[in-house]
Amino acid sequence: MIRNCLLQIALFLAIVFGIANHSAYAADTMIEMSISGDAGQIFAGDCYLLTKTGLQKRHRIKGEAPTKIWLPAKAVRCNLQKSSAKGLLIVSLVKDGLAEVTQKSRYPFRWIVVSSSGPWGRASGGAFAARPSFQ
């Protein structure tokens, strides 16, 4: 648990300092991703962050539930794979203080996709058997 928290803090700092050093990539807002469900559920995946300049940057994330990740972006699209088909994983996105989407995993599906509102439309989520691709 402590190791997971330290990894998430390190990831957050790497993203913030790496992006903040390039003002073109700095975000006006932070989007909070809350990952809960069965304690100890391992996950990994990709998030695509839309910066204030309109550039999309891919960030790899991984960790263990429960955790929170803050993403410096105007909008995000993430696909996460849980390590086990069994067990519950719940992913929520909070933007501007409002919960935009909450998606629960469904047995036997291992992939969860969440998108905040953005240029691709309204906030949405889904559970899938195979790795989804973004359109």
N, C-alpha and C positions, 0 to 999 in steps of 0.2 A: 504494500500500500504506500509506504513512504517512498520506495523506489519509483513507483508509478507517478507520484506527485512530483518528485524531482525531475523525472523525464519530461513531464508535461510543462513544468516551469522552464526547463532548458529549451524545449521546443518553442514555447511562447517567446522567450527572450531572443532566441535565434531569429525567429520570424520578425519580431518587432525591430530589433537592432539591424538586421540585414535589410529590411525594407525601409526603415526610417532613415538610414544613411543615404538613400536615394529618394529625394523629395518627390520625384515623379511617381513613386510607388506608394507614398504615404496615403493612408486611408483617412477619410473623415470620421468614420465610425468603426466600431468593433462589433463583430457578431459573435455571440456566445453559443458554443455547441456544448450541450450537456449530454453526457452518455451515461446511462444508468441501466438497470436490469439486474440480472444475477451477478452478485459480487464475484469478481475474479474472471469474468468473461473477457477473453482477449479479443482485440479487434485491430484491424489495419486497413488502410485505404488511401484514397486520394481526394483532395479538395482542390477545387478550382476557384481562386479568389479573383473577383473583379475589383480592380483598383479604381481610384477616382479618375484616373486618366483613361480608363476603358480597357486597359491591358488585363489579360487573364494570366494568372500565374498558378502553376500546379505545385501543391505542397503535399508531401507524403506524411501521413499521420499514423501513429500506432499507440496502443496503450491497453489499459485494463479498466473495466467498469468497476466502480463509478468514477467518473472524472469530468472535468470541464476544460474546454479549450477555447481561447479567445482568438478570433481570426480578424486581422486588420484588413477589412474589405467593405465595400458597399454592398456586395452580394456574393453568395457562395453556392456551389454545387458540390456535393460530396457523395462518394460511394464507399461504403465500409463493408468489410467482410468480417463476420465473427468467426472465431476459431472452431466453434462446434455447432453442428446443426441443431443440437439440443440446447436448451437454455434460452433465456430472454435477453435481448438487447434493445434498449429504447434510446433513440436519438432525437434531440430537440434542438431547434435553432431559435435564438432570441435576438431580434434586431430592433434597435431603438426602444428597448425596454418591453417589447411585445413578443410573446411567443408566437412565431409564425407557423411552425410546423412541428409535429411530434409524430415519429414513426416507430412502431414496434416491429420487431422481427416476427416472422411466422415460421413455425416448424413445417417442413424441413428446410426452408429457405435460409441461406447463409448471408445474402447480400441485402444491404439496406441503402437506399438512396434518399437524400434529402436535398432540397433546393430552397433557398430563401427567395423572396420576391426579387425580381431583377429584370434584365433585358429579355430573358427567356420566358417571362410570364409570372404568374402567381406562385406563391410558395407551395411546394408539393413534396410528397414522399411516397415510397413504395418499398416492397420486399420482393426479392427475386431469387430464383434458383441459380442463375448463372450471372456472371459479372455483366452488369449493364453498361452500355456505351452512351455517352452524352451526344446529343444531336445538336 
